[in-house]
């Protein structure tokens, strides 16, 4: 078991994940009913909050503390500190939300690039969870949301950019930058 999975900051973040999920779920339902163009901009944040909720709240609630994300990561040689939990998981809300909202309001093409980069980053996260889970033949907290949110959103982001006239080379390059960004974050967590 990770020595920090019950740290006060981790418990605070678990509350944040639950509240952010409820807020984004409610907003997305409202935007869907209103047929708002901003729904697409908030779907990645709903997917993120669902993923975080699964990793830190639902998996341990359903399967026990053994399946808390920090305990799972610790068993896989990743010792993640409470401060890293806060920084890594809050960054998308601070950076991604404004970028998606502002770009959606101004330009579909710029929005498409941000949307693709973000969904490539989360697709890398999905491949990480699914790959380790498959290799170890054990459930990985975060795998379900990866399968049902991250992969479809990435495919949609590629199609969205194709419809907006982006050619294959930039789509592949942006996707690779997203993948590299995710694995760079994992590397930084393991190094520092």
C-alpha positions as CSV (number, residue, x, y, z in Angstrom):
1,X,0.0,0.0,0.0
2,X,1.1,3.5,-0.8
3,X,2.1,5.3,2.4
4,X,0.3,8.5,1.1
5,X,-3.0,7.3,-0.2
6,X,-4.8,8.5,3.0
7,X,-2.9,11.8,3.1
8,X,-5.1,14.9,3.8
9,X,-4.3,16.4,0.4
10,X,-5.2,13.2,-1.4
11,X,-8.5,13.1,0.5
12,X,-9.2,16.7,-0.4
13,X,-8.5,15.9,-4.1
14,X,-10.9,13.0,-3.9
15,X,-13.6,15.4,-2.8
16,X,-12.6,17.8,-5.6
17,X,-12.9,14.9,-8.2
18,X,-16.4,14.1,-7.0
19,X,-17.6,17.7,-7.0
20,X,-16.0,18.4,-10.4
21,X,-17.6,15.3,-11.9
22,X,-21.0,16.4,-10.6
23,X,-20.6,20.0,-11.8
24,X,-19.4,19.0,-15.3
25,X,-22.0,16.3,-15.6
26,X,-24.7,18.8,-14.8
27,X,-23.3,21.4,-17.1
28,X,-23.0,18.9,-20.0
29,X,-26.6,17.8,-19.5
30,X,-27.7,21.4,-19.6
31,X,-25.5,22.2,-22.7
32,X,-26.8,19.0,-24.5
33,X,-30.5,20.1,-23.9
34,X,-29.7,23.6,-25.0
35,X,-27.9,22.2,-28.1
36,X,-25.0,24.5,-27.3
37,X,-21.8,24.5,-29.4
38,X,-19.8,24.6,-26.1
39,X,-20.8,21.0,-25.2
40,X,-17.9,19.7,-27.2
41,X,-15.5,22.0,-25.4
42,X,-16.6,20.6,-22.0
43,X,-16.7,16.9,-22.9
44,X,-13.0,16.4,-22.3
45,X,-13.3,17.8,-18.8
46,X,-16.3,15.6,-18.1
47,X,-14.2,12.6,-19.3
48,X,-11.3,13.8,-17.1
49,X,-13.4,14.2,-14.0
50,X,-15.0,10.8,-14.6
51,X,-11.5,9.2,-15.0
52,X,-10.3,10.8,-11.8
53,X,-13.4,9.8,-9.9
54,X,-12.9,6.2,-11.1
55,X,-9.3,6.1,-10.1
56,X,-9.5,7.7,-6.7
57,X,-13.1,7.2,-5.5
58,X,-15.2,4.5,-7.3
59,X,-12.5,1.8,-7.7
60,X,-11.6,1.8,-4.0
61,X,-15.3,2.1,-3.0
62,X,-16.3,-0.9,-5.2
63,X,-13.2,-3.1,-4.9
64,X,-11.3,-1.9,-1.7
65,X,-8.3,0.2,-1.0
66,X,-6.1,-2.2,-2.9
67,X,-7.6,-0.6,-6.1
68,X,-7.1,3.0,-5.1
69,X,-5.0,4.6,-7.9
70,X,-2.1,5.5,-5.6
71,X,-1.9,1.9,-4.3
72,X,-2.1,0.5,-7.8
73,X,0.6,2.9,-9.0
74,X,2.8,2.1,-5.9
75,X,2.6,-1.6,-6.8
76,X,3.8,-0.6,-10.3
77,X,6.8,1.2,-9.0
78,X,5.4,4.7,-9.2
79,X,5.5,6.5,-5.8
80,X,3.2,9.5,-6.3
81,X,3.2,12.2,-3.6
82,X,0.1,14.0,-2.5
83,X,1.5,17.2,-4.0
84,X,2.0,15.4,-7.4
85,X,-1.6,14.2,-7.2
86,X,-2.8,17.8,-6.8
87,X,-0.6,19.3,-9.4
88,X,-1.0,16.7,-12.1
89,X,-4.7,16.5,-11.7
90,X,-5.5,20.2,-11.3
91,X,-3.4,21.3,-14.3
92,X,-5.9,20.4,-16.9
93,X,-8.6,22.4,-15.2
94,X,-6.4,25.5,-15.0
95,X,-5.0,25.2,-18.5
96,X,-7.4,23.1,-20.6
97,X,-10.7,24.7,-19.6
98,X,-9.8,28.2,-20.6
99,X,-8.0,27.0,-23.8
100,X,-11.0,25.0,-25.0
101,X,-13.6,27.6,-24.1
102,X,-11.7,30.6,-25.6
103,X,-10.7,28.7,-28.8
104,X,-14.3,27.4,-29.3
105,X,-15.6,30.9,-29.1
106,X,-13.1,32.3,-31.6
107,X,-12.0,29.6,-34.1
108,X,-13.1,26.1,-35.0
109,X,-9.7,25.3,-36.4
110,X,-7.8,26.4,-33.3
111,X,-10.3,24.7,-31.1
112,X,-9.8,21.5,-33.1
113,X,-6.0,21.6,-32.5
114,X,-6.5,22.0,-28.7
115,X,-9.2,19.4,-28.7
116,X,-7.0,16.9,-30.6
117,X,-3.9,17.6,-28.4
118,X,-5.9,17.1,-25.2
119,X,-7.6,13.9,-26.5
120,X,-4.2,12.5,-27.7
121,X,-2.8,13.1,-24.2
122,X,-5.7,11.2,-22.7
123,X,-5.6,8.5,-25.4
124,X,-2.0,7.9,-24.2
125,X,-3.4,7.7,-20.7
126,X,-5.9,5.1,-21.9
127,X,-3.2,3.1,-23.6
128,X,-1.2,3.2,-20.4
129,X,-4.0,1.8,-18.3
130,X,-5.2,-0.7,-20.8
131,X,-1.6,-1.9,-21.6
132,X,-0.6,-2.4,-18.0
133,X,-3.9,-4.0,-17.2
134,X,-3.6,-6.4,-20.1
135,X,0.1,-7.2,-19.4
136,X,-0.6,-7.9,-15.7
137,X,-4.0,-9.4,-16.2
138,X,-5.4,-7.3,-13.4
139,X,-7.9,-4.4,-13.2
140,X,-6.3,-0.9,-13.5
141,X,-8.2,1.9,-11.8
142,X,-9.1,4.3,-14.7
143,X,-9.4,1.6,-17.4
144,X,-13.2,1.7,-17.7
145,X,-13.3,5.5,-18.3
146,X,-10.4,5.2,-20.6
147,X,-12.3,2.7,-22.8
148,X,-15.6,4.5,-22.8
149,X,-14.5,8.2,-22.8
150,X,-10.8,8.7,-23.8
151,X,-10.7,6.4,-26.9
152,X,-14.0,7.6,-28.4
153,X,-13.1,11.3,-27.8
154,X,-9.7,10.8,-29.5
155,X,-11.3,9.2,-32.5
156,X,-13.9,12.0,-32.7
157,X,-11.1,14.6,-32.4
158,X,-9.3,13.1,-35.4
159,X,-12.6,13.1,-37.4
160,X,-13.4,16.7,-36.2
161,X,-10.1,18.0,-37.5
162,X,-10.4,16.1,-40.8
163,X,-13.8,17.7,-41.3
164,X,-12.2,21.1,-40.6
165,X,-9.6,20.6,-43.3
166,X,-6.6,19.5,-41.3
167,X,-4.5,17.1,-43.3
168,X,-3.1,13.8,-41.9
169,X,0.5,15.1,-41.2
170,X,-0.6,17.8,-38.6
171,X,-3.1,15.4,-37.1
172,X,-0.4,12.8,-36.6
173,X,2.1,15.4,-35.3
174,X,-0.4,16.9,-32.8
175,X,-1.4,13.4,-31.7
176,X,2.3,12.4,-31.1
177,X,2.9,15.6,-29.1
178,X,-0.1,14.6,-26.9
179,X,1.3,11.1,-26.4
180,X,4.8,12.5,-25.6
181,X,3.2,15.0,-23.2
182,X,1.5,12.2,-21.2
183,X,4.6,10.0,-21.0
184,X,6.7,13.0,-20.1
185,X,4.5,13.6,-17.2
186,X,4.8,10.0,-16.0
187,X,8.6,10.3,-16.4
188,X,8.6,13.5,-14.3
189,X,6.6,11.8,-11.6
190,X,9.0,8.9,-11.4
191,X,12.2,11.1,-11.6
192,X,11.2,13.8,-9.1
